[in-house]
Amino acid sequence: MLSKPLKSALTAAFLATSFTSPANASDLGAAIVGGVIGGVIVNEVHRNKQRQRRATTYRRAPASSATRAQNRETQVALNYFGFHSGTPDGVLGRRSRAAVSQYQVHMGYPATGYLAPYERNFLVSSYSRAQIGGPQVIKAMQGPNGVRGLLHSWRDEAAGVRTAGSGYGGYGGLPSEVSHAVDEIAASSEPTGEQLLQRTGFMQLADLNGDGRNDYVLDTSVSGSSFWCGASNCSVMVFASTPQGYQRNDFLARGVTPASFACHQGTCRMADTGETAPVQAAQQNRSTVTAFAGQESASLGGITLFDQPAQSASLTSYCSKVSLLTSSNGGFMTAASMTDPELALGEQFCLARTYAINAGETRAGKVQGVSQAQIDSQCDAFGPAVQPFLAKLGTAGSGEVMGDVQKFVLQSGMSLEQLANTAGICLFSGYRRDDMDVALGAALILTGTGQRPYAELIGHHLALGFGAPVTAERAQDWYGMAVISLEGGAAPVFAPGQPERAELIKTASAKLAGGRVQPVQASGSTALPSFSTD
């Protein structure tokens, strides 16, 4: 079909030649018509090419901003789970396609390099879920597959497959060895694993080998199953922590508590002194073991006496006792069920300590070429380095102390990220070794770098007297700093899946009458350490 301009030109040419004589129209008319038609055709060809170029240019416009935003989400999620796609720029190039293929191989999908809608949605939603945190995420980071283990777990969870023994913990973040045992017991009893864990006395936590980590005692006598019990005793499983995982020890007993067992590394035994005698775990640099006097008192008719152990300021020992009370009470106190504000704060202190140990241990594992003993030695510098601030905790308000700490942070010569990473490692080192100066100093540094939720730890130390004088008023000051930060939208650093903790701490600290544990004496060297996980 001819375009309108071409039709018009042909018509005009035809009319112009139709009124001339045949003689004049022969050659001249043909030349005029040919010239007019040729010019029109050439012009139309040029115009069509220009239209095509404009149309082609329009069709090749860059991808929409929404598509690039989705691509950036994909790249961020790939990087988080260790499938390195480079800088999230919203362009899925060769490196991003390779990362997608790695993710697909890990998940058992066809390695096409192009994400199906379900594959992308699962990847991005898993990343968002991981950002919420919680014991499951913390435990996964300690597993052999790191955070990638979460992808398999949540894939199986979506398919309705039990993941208790997947290698990073199942029931509420329990170690895989303990989760396996819970499933084993539940398989031969009427209650489910979840119901067993809710039964008072089924699982008891304590640090039985003195390494600063929770050990687990599972008492099958409360399962209601005759499979695990004989005429007088039932199976008891004790799981002691080791660097390679948790080692299981089986016993036949009844009415046990963690005090019924003594463990050295992963090996445990029943206490020789009977069920009611406390078992003191072997702990480095501690002198709180109960000693037998070996003498008879004439005034008591020859009755043999035992030395009374000195009052201990061991936070590990304190948290073991809190764990027993929590278990016997049927679980953690809430703001609604709180009857003892000091115990409620103690539960939250020990919970926060566990999170700090797990997070710091993960950070320490990324430090290359440095042993744990070397880390501990360097972290000892936190005590004297922040001693002036520790000395003011009992007399000065949180604002004044924070001002001094922030000046120290600015003059340290370290970046905030490097200083916070180092403090996180030393927080783990201090709590693991029961060195309150190191732990409290690290908590002050973390708070001073702008991570205000760590102020909760300082409140706990002041409320319960670990490494600081007991003062409820000053404790409330630091608790308030943490609570205000959390209520203002700061990301929780402890138990991120429990948003009600802030209200519980606020209520308990307002009712607090004061702690009863004596402060820990300061110790340490003089230089500020620095760790890099790059």
Buried (B, 14 or more C-beta within 10 A) or exposed (E): EEEEEBEEBBEEBEEBBEEEEEEEBEEEBEEBBEEBBEEBEEEBEEEEEEEEEEEEEEEEEEEEEEEBEBBBBBBEBBBBBBBEBBEBEBBBEEBBBBBBBBBBEBBEBEBEBEBEEEBBEBBBEBBEBBEEBBBBBBBBBBBEBBBBBBBBBBBEBEEEEEBBBBBBBBBEBBBBBBBBBBBBBBEEBEBEBEEBBEBEBBBBBBBBBBBBBBBBBBBBBBBEBEEBBEEEBBBBBBBBBBEEBBBBBEBEBBEBBBBBBBBEBBEBEBBEBEEEEBBBBBBEEBEEEBEEEEEEEEEEEEEEEEEEEEEBBBBBBBBBBBBBEBBEBEEBBBBEEBEBBBBBBBBBBBBBBBBBBBBBBBBBEEBEEBEBEEBBBBBBBBBBBBBEBBBBBBEBBBEEBBEBBBEBBEEBEBEBEBBBBBBBBBBBBBBBBBBBBBBBBBBBBBBBBEBBBBBBBBBBBBBBBBBBBBBBEBBBBBBBBBBBBBEEEBEBBBBBBBEEBBBBBBBBBEEBEBBEBBBBEBEBBEEBBBBEBE
